Amino acid sequence: MLKKLFMVSAFAVLFAVPAHAAKTAYFSAVNDLPMMQGMVELPADTVIFDKPAGRIVEFSARTAEPQGAILQFYHESLPPLGWKPVKKGLFVRAHEKLKIDFGRQMDETLVNFALTPND
């Protein structure tokens, strides 16, 4: 009986991990930048430029989450991806910087991202 319970528990854990991992979405403009759960990307707001010094990508999303929760998500999720926090809403990685700004639209938070060369 104990062995059967262990087997059922093991299968539940094995199948739960990939299901959780599959929930992570990434922005289409920057495919290694995670999108917080509940965010909706706004593709019409995306602007991409390539230049010799690096890429410039501006994109945005909307969410019902408050600014504090959004900043907490990115301050926790970006360092494992190589981003170092510089200050609130500003991160650097290699030769790029990522700036996160906020706005409001009706009852939602607009999240504006700007990825630029780290001059």
Legacy VTK file of the C-alpha trace (Angstrom):
# vtk DataFile Version 3.0
C-alpha trace
ASCII
DATASET POLYDATA
POINTS 119 float
0.000 0.000 0.000
2.792 2.414 0.899
4.619 1.553 -2.340
1.468 2.263 -4.364
1.018 5.640 -2.630
4.642 6.513 -3.333
4.260 5.641 -7.033
1.113 7.760 -7.384
2.854 10.691 -5.656
5.924 10.352 -7.870
3.842 10.412 -11.062
1.914 13.441 -9.819
5.147 15.360 -9.221
6.617 14.363 -12.577
3.568 15.496 -14.500
3.066 18.683 -12.469
6.542 20.092 -13.177
6.242 20.218 -16.997
2.716 21.578 -16.736
3.950 24.454 -14.567
6.946 25.116 -16.820
4.726 25.224 -19.892
2.800 28.160 -18.425
5.742 30.536 -18.865
5.121 32.814 -21.823
7.682 35.076 -23.447
7.342 38.318 -25.385
7.382 37.889 -29.146
9.727 40.869 -29.636
12.264 39.607 -27.066
11.874 35.861 -26.928
13.952 35.360 -23.771
12.042 37.878 -21.659
9.291 36.228 -19.609
5.816 37.663 -19.553
4.187 37.799 -16.133
1.146 35.566 -15.852
-1.965 37.617 -16.638
-0.129 40.048 -18.922
-1.406 40.623 -22.433
1.185 41.656 -24.995
0.279 44.637 -27.204
1.952 43.774 -30.548
0.768 46.975 -32.253
2.972 48.943 -29.825
6.168 47.054 -30.761
9.009 48.905 -32.471
12.277 47.152 -33.411
15.463 48.746 -34.768
18.778 47.035 -35.421
21.843 49.208 -35.448
25.577 48.477 -35.358
25.785 49.174 -31.607
22.907 46.789 -30.857
19.158 46.439 -31.046
16.489 48.808 -29.840
13.184 47.177 -28.989
10.212 48.954 -27.467
7.139 46.925 -26.579
4.313 46.926 -24.077
1.740 44.842 -22.281
-1.301 45.392 -20.102
-2.300 43.703 -16.872
-4.573 44.080 -13.871
-1.575 43.663 -11.544
-0.195 46.697 -9.665
3.257 48.145 -10.374
4.759 46.686 -7.195
3.823 43.120 -8.112
5.166 43.592 -11.639
8.492 44.956 -10.410
8.767 42.128 -7.889
8.164 39.560 -10.652
10.926 41.004 -12.840
13.358 41.528 -9.948
12.948 37.800 -9.170
12.770 36.354 -12.690
15.401 38.356 -14.591
18.602 37.674 -12.569
18.546 33.919 -13.380
18.448 34.971 -17.053
21.600 37.059 -16.687
19.997 40.442 -15.994
21.391 42.475 -13.104
19.139 45.000 -11.364
20.630 48.504 -11.361
17.725 50.312 -9.757
13.947 50.027 -9.625
12.796 49.092 -13.139
16.272 49.094 -14.735
18.348 46.014 -15.578
21.584 45.393 -17.505
22.882 42.285 -19.264
26.030 42.091 -21.381
25.717 45.084 -23.743
22.016 45.770 -23.233
19.802 47.526 -20.734
16.126 46.955 -20.062
13.962 49.732 -18.699
10.443 49.098 -17.392
8.019 52.038 -17.105
4.351 52.177 -16.216
1.179 53.935 -17.223
-2.548 53.494 -16.631
-5.333 52.795 -19.059
-8.795 52.586 -17.546
-8.415 50.089 -14.689
-5.276 48.360 -16.015
-1.554 48.894 -15.677
0.315 49.526 -18.921
3.838 48.150 -18.795
6.300 49.688 -21.256
9.588 47.937 -21.922
12.588 49.482 -23.664
15.574 47.312 -24.577
18.543 49.391 -25.759
22.305 49.087 -26.115
24.096 49.717 -22.839
26.119 52.736 -23.937
LINES 1 120
119 0 1 2 3 4 5 6 7 8 9 10 11 12 13 14 15 16 17 18 19 20 21 22 23 24 25 26 27 28 29 30 31 32 33 34 35 36 37 38 39 40 41 42 43 44 45 46 47 48 49 50 51 52 53 54 55 56 57 58 59 60 61 62 63 64 65 66 67 68 69 70 71 72 73 74 75 76 77 78 79 80 81 82 83 84 85 86 87 88 89 90 91 92 93 94 95 96 97 98 99 100 101 102 103 104 105 106 107 108 109 110 111 112 113 114 115 116 117 118
